[in-house]
């Protein structure tokens, strides 16, 4: 895959233009996924993209999959550092479908739950539903987003080489590295995403120009 250097500012603008030009596939709302390991900081790009879209007159709701973690009793059923459970069982995909994606299907209400579970207190957040107007954009960010049949209209994958991923992952989270190796082997996110951004050096990203597929 051929990648070209770009600044984060130019990348954000290009993604916003790409999003504005993308036709929603399932209803009047556009759904964007920003996929990446925590070390790649997908939340930062998601927030920047949301701001760029708001400047263009679009209503935007940004969600992190961290707000849809499953309870600790389920996440840690096989220990606190089980990479297979992290890959398959940490995130409540059923709740994401029910509370986030289904309301944004054709004929949906547009009422989205921004988060469900607080991993610190291990309790429900009890957050209020938010109404996303028709024509609005949902931006979901987090790790391991692709390959789960989520109905994204546009996907961005923040790619880290194995060395960069190991180097930039906090010591306490190194046990997740094998889950990301499995993700690369089974999902092949760089091939599945619409846009690929290499983020090995956080100061100097490079991207494929939005021509991954």
PAFI-908517 format. One record per residue (C-alpha): x, y, z; residue in three letters; residue number from 1; chain. Coordinates in steps of 0.05 Angstrom, whole numbers. Example, Ala and Ser with C-alpha at 12.3 -4.5 7.8 and 13.67 -1.06 7.14 Angstrom:
# residues 2
xx->246 yy->-90 zz->156 code->Ala pos->1 unit->A
xx->273 yy->-21 zz->143 code->Ser pos->2 unit->A
END
This chain:
# residues 213
xx->0 yy->0 zz->0 code->Unk pos->1 unit->A
xx->28 yy->67 zz->-21 code->Unk pos->2 unit->A
xx->25 yy->120 zz->34 code->Unk pos->3 unit->A
xx->40 yy->194 zz->30 code->Unk pos->4 unit->A
xx->60 yy->242 zz->85 code->Unk pos->5 unit->A
xx->7 yy->289 zz->111 code->Unk pos->6 unit->A
xx->-4 yy->334 zz->171 code->Unk pos->7 unit->A
xx->-59 yy->318 zz->221 code->Unk pos->8 unit->A
xx->-93 yy->383 zz->203 code->Unk pos->9 unit->A
xx->-95 yy->367 zz->129 code->Unk pos->10 unit->A
xx->-116 yy->296 zz->143 code->Unk pos->11 unit->A
xx->-174 yy->320 zz->186 code->Unk pos->12 unit->A
xx->-197 yy->368 zz->132 code->Unk pos->13 unit->A
xx->-192 yy->314 zz->79 code->Unk pos->14 unit->A
xx->-232 yy->264 zz->122 code->Unk pos->15 unit->A
xx->-285 yy->317 zz->135 code->Unk pos->16 unit->A
xx->-292 yy->330 zz->61 code->Unk pos->17 unit->A
xx->-295 yy->255 zz->48 code->Unk pos->18 unit->A
xx->-349 yy->247 zz->100 code->Unk pos->19 unit->A
xx->-391 yy->305 zz->73 code->Unk pos->20 unit->A
xx->-387 yy->273 zz->4 code->Unk pos->21 unit->A
xx->-406 yy->203 zz->29 code->Unk pos->22 unit->A
xx->-478 yy->181 zz->21 code->Unk pos->23 unit->A
xx->-507 yy->146 zz->82 code->Unk pos->24 unit->A
xx->-522 yy->74 zz->66 code->Unk pos->25 unit->A
xx->-575 yy->57 zz->117 code->Unk pos->26 unit->A
xx->-614 yy->121 zz->131 code->Unk pos->27 unit->A
xx->-609 yy->196 zz->137 code->Unk pos->28 unit->A
xx->-550 yy->193 zz->186 code->Unk pos->29 unit->A
xx->-477 yy->183 zz->168 code->Unk pos->30 unit->A
xx->-438 yy->133 zz->211 code->Unk pos->31 unit->A
xx->-362 yy->140 zz->215 code->Unk pos->32 unit->A
xx->-315 yy->92 zz->251 code->Unk pos->33 unit->A
xx->-245 yy->112 zz->274 code->Unk pos->34 unit->A
xx->-209 yy->47 zz->290 code->Unk pos->35 unit->A
xx->-144 yy->41 zz->327 code->Unk pos->36 unit->A
xx->-108 yy->13 zz->387 code->Unk pos->37 unit->A
xx->-108 yy->60 zz->447 code->Unk pos->38 unit->A
xx->-34 yy->74 zz->433 code->Unk pos->39 unit->A
xx->-55 yy->105 zz->366 code->Unk pos->40 unit->A
xx->-102 yy->153 zz->402 code->Unk pos->41 unit->A
xx->-164 yy->145 zz->357 code->Unk pos->42 unit->A
xx->-204 yy->190 zz->403 code->Unk pos->43 unit->A
xx->-161 yy->250 zz->385 code->Unk pos->44 unit->A
xx->-173 yy->242 zz->311 code->Unk pos->45 unit->A
xx->-248 yy->229 zz->323 code->Unk pos->46 unit->A
xx->-254 yy->294 zz->363 code->Unk pos->47 unit->A
xx->-216 yy->334 zz->310 code->Unk pos->48 unit->A
xx->-259 yy->305 zz->255 code->Unk pos->49 unit->A
xx->-322 yy->321 zz->294 code->Unk pos->50 unit->A
xx->-301 yy->394 zz->300 code->Unk pos->51 unit->A
xx->-285 yy->398 zz->226 code->Unk pos->52 unit->A
xx->-354 yy->370 zz->210 code->Unk pos->53 unit->A
xx->-389 yy->419 zz->257 code->Unk pos->54 unit->A
xx->-354 yy->477 zz->221 code->Unk pos->55 unit->A
xx->-385 yy->450 zz->158 code->Unk pos->56 unit->A
xx->-454 yy->455 zz->190 code->Unk pos->57 unit->A
xx->-464 yy->382 zz->209 code->Unk pos->58 unit->A
xx->-490 yy->358 zz->276 code->Unk pos->59 unit->A
xx->-442 yy->307 zz->305 code->Unk pos->60 unit->A
xx->-444 yy->257 zz->362 code->Unk pos->61 unit->A
xx->-378 yy->226 zz->383 code->Unk pos->62 unit->A
xx->-378 yy->160 zz->421 code->Unk pos->63 unit->A
xx->-323 yy->117 zz->450 code->Unk pos->64 unit->A
xx->-330 yy->42 zz->453 code->Unk pos->65 unit->A
xx->-300 yy->48 zz->523 code->Unk pos->66 unit->A
xx->-370 yy->71 zz->545 code->Unk pos->67 unit->A
xx->-397 yy->4 zz->523 code->Unk pos->68 unit->A
xx->-351 yy->-43 zz->561 code->Unk pos->69 unit->A
xx->-384 yy->-104 zz->591 code->Unk pos->70 unit->A
xx->-386 yy->-112 zz->667 code->Unk pos->71 unit->A
xx->-322 yy->-132 zz->702 code->Unk pos->72 unit->A
xx->-351 yy->-200 zz->720 code->Unk pos->73 unit->A
xx->-355 yy->-216 zz->646 code->Unk pos->74 unit->A
xx->-291 yy->-181 zz->623 code->Unk pos->75 unit->A
xx->-249 yy->-215 zz->676 code->Unk pos->76 unit->A
xx->-283 yy->-283 zz->676 code->Unk pos->77 unit->A
xx->-218 yy->-315 zz->651 code->Unk pos->78 unit->A
xx->-171 yy->-267 zz->687 code->Unk pos->79 unit->A
xx->-155 yy->-194 zz->681 code->Unk pos->80 unit->A
xx->-105 yy->-203 zz->626 code->Unk pos->81 unit->A
xx->-136 yy->-252 zz->577 code->Unk pos->82 unit->A
xx->-124 yy->-227 zz->506 code->Unk pos->83 unit->A
xx->-177 yy->-272 zz->475 code->Unk pos->84 unit->A
xx->-230 yy->-243 zz->520 code->Unk pos->85 unit->A
xx->-205 yy->-173 zz->504 code->Unk pos->86 unit->A
xx->-213 yy->-190 zz->430 code->Unk pos->87 unit->A
xx->-282 yy->-222 zz->435 code->Unk pos->88 unit->A
xx->-315 yy->-204 zz->500 code->Unk pos->89 unit->A
xx->-294 yy->-137 zz->529 code->Unk pos->90 unit->A
xx->-341 yy->-93 zz->488 code->Unk pos->91 unit->A
xx->-416 yy->-100 zz->490 code->Unk pos->92 unit->A
xx->-429 yy->-104 zz->415 code->Unk pos->93 unit->A
xx->-502 yy->-122 zz->425 code->Unk pos->94 unit->A
xx->-512 yy->-58 zz->465 code->Unk pos->95 unit->A
xx->-477 yy->-18 zz->411 code->Unk pos->96 unit->A
xx->-524 yy->-46 zz->359 code->Unk pos->97 unit->A
xx->-586 yy->-35 zz->403 code->Unk pos->98 unit->A
xx->-570 yy->34 zz->431 code->Unk pos->99 unit->A
xx->-528 yy->65 zz->376 code->Unk pos->100 unit->A
xx->-534 yy->34 zz->307 code->Unk pos->101 unit->A
xx->-606 yy->10 zz->305 code->Unk pos->102 unit->A
xx->-635 yy->80 zz->321 code->Unk pos->103 unit->A
xx->-596 yy->107 zz->262 code->Unk pos->104 unit->A
xx->-623 yy->58 zz->211 code->Unk pos->105 unit->A
xx->-675 yy->79 zz->160 code->Unk pos->106 unit->A
xx->-739 yy->95 zz->198 code->Unk pos->107 unit->A
xx->-701 yy->99 zz->264 code->Unk pos->108 unit->A
xx->-714 yy->149 zz->319 code->Unk pos->109 unit->A
xx->-645 yy->181 zz->319 code->Unk pos->110 unit->A
xx->-643 yy->175 zz->396 code->Unk pos->111 unit->A
xx->-575 yy->147 zz->414 code->Unk pos->112 unit->A
xx->-548 yy->127 zz->482 code->Unk pos->113 unit->A
xx->-478 yy->159 zz->487 code->Unk pos->114 unit->A
xx->-451 yy->109 zz->537 code->Unk pos->115 unit->A
xx->-476 yy->51 zz->579 code->Unk pos->116 unit->A
xx->-423 yy->28 zz->628 code->Unk pos->117 unit->A
xx->-371 yy->63 zz->671 code->Unk pos->118 unit->A
xx->-309 yy->18 zz->676 code->Unk pos->119 unit->A
xx->-284 yy->56 zz->738 code->Unk pos->120 unit->A
xx->-346 yy->46 zz->781 code->Unk pos->121 unit->A
xx->-368 yy->-17 zz->743 code->Unk pos->122 unit->A
xx->-438 yy->10 zz->742 code->Unk pos->123 unit->A
xx->-487 yy->34 zz->690 code->Unk pos->124 unit->A
xx->-475 yy->107 zz->672 code->Unk pos->125 unit->A
xx->-549 yy->125 zz->669 code->Unk pos->126 unit->A
xx->-533 yy->176 zz->615 code->Unk pos->127 unit->A
xx->-591 yy->209 zz->579 code->Unk pos->128 unit->A
xx->-607 yy->193 zz->507 code->Unk pos->129 unit->A
xx->-585 yy->244 zz->456 code->Unk pos->130 unit->A
xx->-624 yy->261 zz->393 code->Unk pos->131 unit->A
xx->-581 yy->264 zz->330 code->Unk pos->132 unit->A
xx->-618 yy->305 zz->277 code->Unk pos->133 unit->A
xx->-627 yy->276 zz->208 code->Unk pos->134 unit->A
xx->-566 yy->292 zz->167 code->Unk pos->135 unit->A
xx->-523 yy->287 zz->229 code->Unk pos->136 unit->A
xx->-460 yy->246 zz->236 code->Unk pos->137 unit->A
xx->-443 yy->192 zz->286 code->Unk pos->138 unit->A
xx->-368 yy->183 zz->299 code->Unk pos->139 unit->A
xx->-350 yy->120 zz->338 code->Unk pos->140 unit->A
xx->-277 yy->110 zz->360 code->Unk pos->141 unit->A
xx->-242 yy->53 zz->394 code->Unk pos->142 unit->A
xx->-200 yy->-10 zz->383 code->Unk pos->143 unit->A
xx->-220 yy->-73 zz->344 code->Unk pos->144 unit->A
xx->-279 yy->-38 zz->310 code->Unk pos->145 unit->A
xx->-274 yy->-71 zz->242 code->Unk pos->146 unit->A
xx->-297 yy->-141 zz->224 code->Unk pos->147 unit->A
xx->-358 yy->-137 zz->269 code->Unk pos->148 unit->A
xx->-410 yy->-119 zz->215 code->Unk pos->149 unit->A
xx->-422 yy->-50 zz->245 code->Unk pos->150 unit->A
xx->-457 yy->-10 zz->190 code->Unk pos->151 unit->A
xx->-406 yy->45 zz->181 code->Unk pos->152 unit->A
xx->-410 yy->88 zz->119 code->Unk pos->153 unit->A
xx->-337 yy->109 zz->126 code->Unk pos->154 unit->A
xx->-281 yy->75 zz->165 code->Unk pos->155 unit->A
xx->-212 yy->101 zz->184 code->Unk pos->156 unit->A
xx->-159 yy->54 zz->211 code->Unk pos->157 unit->A
xx->-100 yy->83 zz->250 code->Unk pos->158 unit->A
xx->-45 yy->34 zz->235 code->Unk pos->159 unit->A
xx->15 yy->21 zz->280 code->Unk pos->160 unit->A
xx->72 yy->-26 zz->261 code->Unk pos->161 unit->A
xx->84 yy->-82 zz->312 code->Unk pos->162 unit->A
xx->145 yy->-45 zz->338 code->Unk pos->163 unit->A
xx->109 yy->21 zz->345 code->Unk pos->164 unit->A
xx->49 yy->-12 zz->378 code->Unk pos->165 unit->A
xx->94 yy->-46 zz->430 code->Unk pos->166 unit->A
xx->134 yy->17 zz->441 code->Unk pos->167 unit->A
xx->74 yy->62 zz->451 code->Unk pos->168 unit->A
xx->30 yy->14 zz->492 code->Unk pos->169 unit->A
xx->33 yy->26 zz->566 code->Unk pos->170 unit->A
xx->67 yy->-28 zz->607 code->Unk pos->171 unit->A
xx->2 yy->-47 zz->642 code->Unk pos->172 unit->A
xx->-32 yy->-60 zz->575 code->Unk pos->173 unit->A
xx->23 yy->-100 zz->540 code->Unk pos->174 unit->A
xx->-19 yy->-163 zz->550 code->Unk pos->175 unit->A
xx->-67 yy->-137 zz->497 code->Unk pos->176 unit->A
xx->-13 yy->-139 zz->442 code->Unk pos->177 unit->A
xx->-30 yy->-211 zz->422 code->Unk pos->178 unit->A
xx->-102 yy->-190 zz->413 code->Unk pos->179 unit->A
xx->-80 yy->-138 zz->363 code->Unk pos->180 unit->A
xx->-36 yy->-190 zz->328 code->Unk pos->181 unit->A
xx->-98 yy->-233 zz->321 code->Unk pos->182 unit->A
xx->-136 yy->-173 zz->295 code->Unk pos->183 unit->A
xx->-84 yy->-163 zz->241 code->Unk pos->184 unit->A
xx->-86 yy->-236 zz->221 code->Unk pos->185 unit->A
xx->-161 yy->-248 zz->222 code->Unk pos->186 unit->A
xx->-192 yy->-180 zz->205 code->Unk pos->187 unit->A
xx->-136 yy->-148 zz->164 code->Unk pos->188 unit->A
xx->-159 yy->-78 zz->182 code->Unk pos->189 unit->A
xx->-114 yy->-42 zz->132 code->Unk pos->190 unit->A
xx->-152 yy->-78 zz->77 code->Unk pos->191 unit->A
xx->-221 yy->-71 zz->109 code->Unk pos->192 unit->A
xx->-218 yy->4 zz->122 code->Unk pos->193 unit->A
xx->-236 yy->58 zz->73 code->Unk pos->194 unit->A
xx->-179 yy->102 zz->96 code->Unk pos->195 unit->A
xx->-113 yy->79 zz->127 code->Unk pos->196 unit->A
xx->-68 yy->125 zz->168 code->Unk pos->197 unit->A
xx->1 yy->104 zz->190 code->Unk pos->198 unit->A
xx->13 yy->134 zz->258 code->Unk pos->199 unit->A
xx->80 yy->103 zz->279 code->Unk pos->200 unit->A
xx->108 yy->173 zz->290 code->Unk pos->201 unit->A
xx->52 yy->214 zz->323 code->Unk pos->202 unit->A
xx->83 yy->278 zz->295 code->Unk pos->203 unit->A
xx->86 yy->254 zz->222 code->Unk pos->204 unit->A
xx->27 yy->213 zz->199 code->Unk pos->205 unit->A
xx->20 yy->185 zz->129 code->Unk pos->206 unit->A
xx->-42 yy->161 zz->93 code->Unk pos->207 unit->A
xx->-65 yy->124 zz->31 code->Unk pos->208 unit->A
xx->-105 yy->182 zz->5 code->Unk pos->209 unit->A
xx->-170 yy->148 zz->21 code->Unk pos->210 unit->A
xx->-162 yy->93 zz->-31 code->Unk pos->211 unit->A
xx->-157 yy->31 zz->12 code->Unk pos->212 unit->A
xx->-210 yy->-6 zz->-27 code->Unk pos->213 unit->A
END
